[in-house]
């Protein structure tokens, strides 16, 4: 699944560690999501969408 997490995080000038803390996950989890090595659980995806005030489909896009 493609995502815009890195783009949204850098727009806010947050480190991976800062984003991880806001979401209650590890920095490694954020890195894995950003590099598309890990698809977040649905609850985590919703937390990310709420934090960035974006609908899920603007952050996460299924691969064609």
C-alpha positions as a printed Julia matrix, in Angstrom:
64×3 Matrix{Float64}:
  0.0    0.0    0.0
  1.34   3.41  -0.95
  1.11   6.21   1.59
  1.93   9.87   2.21
  3.01   9.55   5.86
  6.58  10.77   5.28
  5.38  13.73   3.22
  2.82  14.78   5.84
  5.32  14.31   8.68
  8.03  16.39   7.02
  5.54  19.17   6.19
  5.06  19.52   9.94
  8.8   19.22  10.61
  8.3   16.26  12.94
 10.93  13.58  13.37
  9.94   9.94  13.12
 10.37   9.73  16.9
  8.02  12.67  17.46
  5.35  11.15  15.23
  5.78   7.79  16.93
  5.27   9.38  20.34
  2.11  11.16  19.19
  0.72   7.86  17.9
  1.92   5.63  20.75
  4.1    3.4   18.55
  7.83   2.9   18.06
 10.01   4.93  15.71
 10.73   1.66  13.89
  7.01   1.28  13.18
  6.9    4.75  11.63
  9.97   3.95   9.53
  8.4    0.7    8.32
  5.14   2.45   7.4
  6.97   5.26   5.58
  9.13   2.84   3.59
  6.01   0.77   2.8
  7.46  -2.35   4.43
  4.52  -2.48   6.85
  0.84  -1.69   6.37
 -0.54  -0.24   9.59
 -3.46  -1.84  11.37
 -6.8   -0.21  10.77
 -6.86   1.42  14.23
 -3.36   2.87  13.65
 -4.32   4.06  10.15
 -7.3    5.9   11.64
 -5.08   7.47  14.33
 -2.69   8.67  11.62
 -5.57  10.11   9.57
 -6.99  11.93  12.61
 -3.59  13.3   13.6
 -3.01  14.73  10.12
 -6.69  15.77   9.78
 -6.97  13.92   6.47
 -9.35  11.22   5.22
 -7.78   7.75   5.1
 -7.9    7.62   1.31
 -5.77  10.77   1.03
 -3.01   9.13   3.07
 -3.22   5.46   2.12
 -3.7    4.32  -1.47
 -3.92   0.64  -2.44
 -1.43  -0.42  -5.07
 -2.99  -0.77  -8.51
